[in-house]
Amino acid sequence: MVEPTDAQPQDGDAPSPARDPRSLETLDVDNRRVLLRVDFNAPLRGEGDTREVADDTRIRAALPTIRHLLERNARLIVCSHLGRPKGKVAPELSMAPIAGRLAELLGKPVKLPDEVVGDGATKLVNDSRAGEVVLLENLRFHPGETKNDPELAKALAKLCDAYVNDAFGACHRAHASVVGVPGLVRAHAPGLLLRRELDALGKVTAELEHPFVAVIGGAKVSDKLGVLVALTERLQAGDAIVIGGAMANTFLMAQGRELGASLVERERLADCKRVFDKAAARDVRVLLPLDLRCGTGLDDATATLIDAAQGVSSGRMALDIGPRSEENFAKAIASAKTVFWNGPMGVFENPAFARGTMAMAEAVAACPGFTVVGGGDSVAALNASGKAEAIDHVSTGGGASLEFVEGRELPGVAALA
């Protein structure tokens, strides 16, 4: 086992990682090699050498931390995953387009080795000077990344003198670059983005101000059951849980509604009833769609509006919430002092069934309370609506934010303690 490097003084008990992790501002980075874990898992477009970043939101989110470290003369080594190459080199998922866009945003060269770790990467890092940037190749090209392989963690740790994690979107994964490296490098700290994420999400958990409204959407109850149960145990009278998307179908069926050909998780009906019972015991409202936009398939160009109480006929699918539901949900959101939204209200990719999600974007943006939004489709709807700037915090981690709100310990955050 490799002993941790760069020991720091111990001041009593380790602080809670969600409240007081080590400070980036006090980390010694001057002319030192700093490994910065970021989440640059950005969508790409084009083919071959013409590939480029289609949306640089995640790259821009990490810029404050990157610039902070460069201004303090760090020799910066940036690393991230991109897509799911499953431990094999996939040229179409190379970090080259990411390196190009990062160089444009920083106004300086970004060096890219052709490997994650190895002699080439080591030489490029060791030859770098203060204020220079090296971006390692896609971490998931190495089979040890997702397995938290100690040999990969050791190799990454040898590249640096200090470690910074600014990849909140990966903090719920116990991967080598997320939990293995900080276990070997004592000089470690959260980045500015990670710190903002923890502070903002703390306001919808430990520091929650009521009334609170959670807007939860998406396809499956099984994906969100943990956070729904946790919320029903944490909320109080006057709070509300708004449920939309295909997962609302299962809740509607649990109330005895007919859902036709809609996506329903019949094995989760008992879980839905459990959520209803727990919410009722605490006088917490569970708001379901009153009406639904339906179609015969996911690619239908037009939607048929039906009353949820009358049920969905055979051969039709509920694919979005309707206007009465939008109004009812928006009314609950408008009176909240805290709002957390994760997940679309329908098949957001199809314009015919995107209206419900867009309506939630507008309602959350108009809420005068503290608002947090996470999840790819929810954020995309915000951006499309032009309302993103009205949100107090847009989270860069959909799955990580859900697990945090659920109350689960995030491995990447715990590793910084």
N, C-alpha and C positions, 0 to 999 in steps of 0.2 A: 504493500500500500504506500502511495506517495503521501508524504507529510504535507499538510497545508503550508503555503508560503506566505511570507509577509505578515507575521503575527502582529496583532494589534492588542493594546492593553485591554484587559477585561475589567469592566466596571460593574461588578455584581451580576445579577440575573440578566439573561438575554431579554431584550425588549420584545414586545408583541410585534410580529412582522406586519400585521395589518395596521398598526398604529405608529410604531416608532422604529422603522428599520434604519440601518446605518445611512448617514447622509452623504449624498453625492458631493455636496459642497466641501465636506471635510476629507474626502478621499484624496490621497496623494497621487496625482496623475502627471505632474510636471516631468516631461521627457521620459515617461514610462509607457510601456506597452499596455494598453487598456483594451480588453476584449469586451465589446458591446453587443449583447444579444438583443436584436430588434425583431419586429414582425414585419418583414417586407414581402409578405405573401400576397402580392398585388396581381390583379388580372393583367394578362398580356394580350396583344393582338398582333396579327401579321405572322409571317413564317420566315424561318431561317434567319439570315442576317438582317431582315427587315423588321424583326420582332421589336416591339416597343411596349412601354407601360401604358395600359389603357386607363388606369385610375391610380394616381400617385398619392391618394389620401393617407395611406399608412406610412409612406416614406416621409411625407411632410410632417406627420405627427411626431416622428422621432427627431426632426431637425433641431428643436431646442436643446435636447441632450447632446446631440452630435456637435453642435456649435459651441455649447458650453465646454465640452471636453477639448475641442480644438483650440478654443481661446485660452485654455489653460495648458497648452503645449503638450497635449497627450499624443502619443504615437498610436493612432486609433486603428483597431482591428474590428471591423463590423461583421456580424454573422447572422444568418437568418435561414429559415426553410422557405421553399417555394413549391407549392403543389404537393403531389403525392407520388414521387418517383419510386417509392417502396424500396429504398436502399440500393438502387441501381442508378448509374449515370444515364440521364435522359437529356440529350442536347437541347430539346425544346423547353426544358425547365432550368436552363443555365441562368445564373445570376447576371449575365452580361447586360441584358436590357435594364436591369435594376441599377447596375453600376453606372451605366450611361446616364440614366435619369438623375441619380444621386449626384453625379459629377456636375450636371447642369444646375441643379438646385444649390449646390455648394459653391459653384464657380471655381472648382479646383479638380485636378485629376483624382480618380479613384482606381487604384490598382487591383486587378482581379487575377489570382492564381487559377490554375486549371484543376485544382483539387481542394478538398476540405482541409485535410491535414497531410503532411508529408514534407519531403525535402524542399520542394518548390515553394510551398506556402511558408515554411519556416524561414527560408532565405529571404523571401519578399518581406516578411514581417521584420526580421532582424536588420535588414538593410534600410528600413523606413526611418524617417526622421520626425522630430516633433512637428506636429501640425499636419502630418500626412495621413492619408486614409487608405487602408487595405480592406477590401470586401472579400471574404472567403467564399468559395463556391458553395452551392446549395447544400446545407447541412444534411438534408435527407438523401443526398447521393450516397452517404455513408450508412450502411445497415445498422451501425451501432447507435445512431442518434435516437431513434424512437424506442430503442431497447435500453436506454440509459447505460450503455456499455462503458464500464470503467476504463477501458483502454482508450476509447475515444475521448472521454472526459479528461484523462491524463494528458493526451496529446494536445487538446485544446488549452489545458491549463499551462502547459509548458510554453505556449505562445505568448503568455501575458504575465504582467506583474500585478494587474488589478482587473477586476471583473465588474461590469455594470449590466444589470438586466432592465431593459426598457420594453420588453415584449410581453405586455399584459395578456395579449391574445393567446400566448403560449404558456402562461403560468399555471394552467390547470393540467398541463402535461408533464409527467415525470421523465423528461428526456435528458440526454447527456448534457446538452448545452444549457439547460434550464436548471437542473438540480445537481448534476454531477460536478460541473466546474466550480460553482461557489463552495462546494464541499472541500475543494482542494486549494482554493485561493482565498486566503483570509481577508485580503483587501477587497471587499466587495460592497456594493450598494445598489439601491434601486435608481433607475433613471428618473428624469423629471416627469415623463409621461406616466410611468408606473405609479409614481407618487400621486399624481393628479387622479389617476383611476381609483386608487385606494381611498383617497380623501373623499371623492365624489360618491363612491359606492357606500362609504361609511355613513353618508347622509340618508341612504335608503335602507340602512340596517341598524347599526348601533345608535345612530343619532337621528333616527326617524322622527319627522314632524308630521302629526296627524291633522286632518284626514289624509290618508294615503290611498292612492289608486294604482294598482298594478295592472298593466295592459299586456296580456300574454296571448300570443298567437303562434302560428306555425302548423305543421302537418299532424304531429302525433302527441297524444297525451303522454305517452311513455317518455318522450324527450323532455317534458316539462313537469312531470308529476312531482319530482322532488321539490322543486321550487314552489309549486302550488300548495303542497302539504305544509312546507315550512312557513309559507305566508299565512295560511289559515291559523297556524299556531302562534304567530307573532303579532297579527293585526288586532285591532280593537273595534268596538262599536263605531259605526260611521265610516269605516274604511270600505273599500270595494276591490274586487278582483274582476276585471273585464276579460272575457275569453272569446277569442275569435279564431279565424282560420279553420282548417279542417279539423283541428282538435276540438272545436266547438261542436262538431257533429256528434262526437262520442258523448259529450255532456248532454246534448239535446236528446239523444237516444236513451240516455240514463233517466231522462224525465218522461220517457214513453213516446217520443216523437218518431215519426217515420222519416227515414233519410234516403230512400230510394237507392241509387247506385253510388251515393257519396262514400268517401273514405271514412270508415268507422273502425275503431279498435274495440271489438266486442269483448275482448279479454280484459279491457280496462273499465268496463261499465261499473264494476264494484268499486274501483278506485275513485271514479267520478262521484259516486254516491257518498263515499267517505269524505271527499272534499266538501260536498254540500253540507253534510252533517257537522263537520268541524267548523265550517264558516257560520252556520246557523247558531251553533253553541256560543259563538263569540259575537253574534249580531253583526257579522261581516257580510256584505252583499256580494253575491256572485251574479254578475250580469252576463247573460247569454244573448245571442242574436234574436231579435224579434222578427226579422225578415231576412231573406236570403236571395242572392243573385245566383241563379242556377243555369246549367247548360248540360248538353249531352256528352261533352268531352272537354278536356283541358284546353283544346285549341279552338273552341267555339268563338265566333266573331261577335256574337250578341248574347246578352244575358236575359233570362226570364226571371221576373221578380215574383217570389212566393212568400206567403205568411208562414213563419216557422211553426206556428201552432197547428196549421193545417197539414204540415208535413210535406216532404218531397216525394213526388210521384215516381213510380218505377221507371228506370231508364234515365233518370235525370240525376245530376250531381250538384250539391251545394258547393259553390266555388268562391263566394265572397259574401260579406255581410251586406244588407240592404240599407236604404236611406233612413228608415225608422231606427235601425240599430245604430247607425252613425250618429244620429241625433241623441239617442239615449246614452251612448257611450261618451259622447262629447260633453253632455250635461254633467256626468259624474266627474269627468276630468277637470272641467272648469272650476269646480268647487274644491279641488284638492290642494293641499299645501305641499305635497310631494307626489311625484309621478315617476314610475319606472315602466318603460315600454320595451318589450322584446318579442319580436315575431310579427309577421304580416297577418292581415285579416282575411286574405284570400290568395288566389293564384296571381300574385303580383306581376309575374312576367307577362301575362296576357292583359292588354289594356282594357278588355271587356270586363275583367274581374280585378282591377287594380284600384277602383274608386274607394273601397272601404279602407284600404291601407293608407291611401292618400288623405282621406278624411281624418284618420287618426294622427297623421303627421301634422295636419293643420290644427287639430284640437290640442295636441300636446304642446305645440309651439305657442299657442294662444294662452295656455295656462299660466297664471301669474305665480304659481308655486315653483318649487325647485324641481327641475325635470332632468331625467337621465334616460337616454335611449341607447340600446345595444342591439346587435344582430344585423347581419348584412342587408336583408330586405328592408328592415325598418330604417336603417341609415340611408339606403338608396332612395326610399320614399321621401325622406327628409330633404335629401339633396335635390331630388326632382321637384319638390314643392317650393324650393327656395327658402325654406324655413329653418335650415340647420343652425343658423346663427342665433336663432331665438331660443335654442335649447341650452340649458346650463352645462350639461356634459354629454357628449356623444362618445360612448365607449368604443374602443378599438377591439374589444373581445366579447363576442356574443356568448360563446360557451363559458368562458371564464367569468363573465359578469353574472351569468345565471348561477353558477356554482358558488360565487361569492355571496350573492343575495340569499341563496339557499342556506348559507351558513357553513359550507364545507371549506376546509383548509385548502388553499391553493399551494401545491408543492413548490412552485417557483418562488412564491412569496415566503413560504416557511424556510426555504433554503437560504434566504438572506438574513435570517435572524442571527 
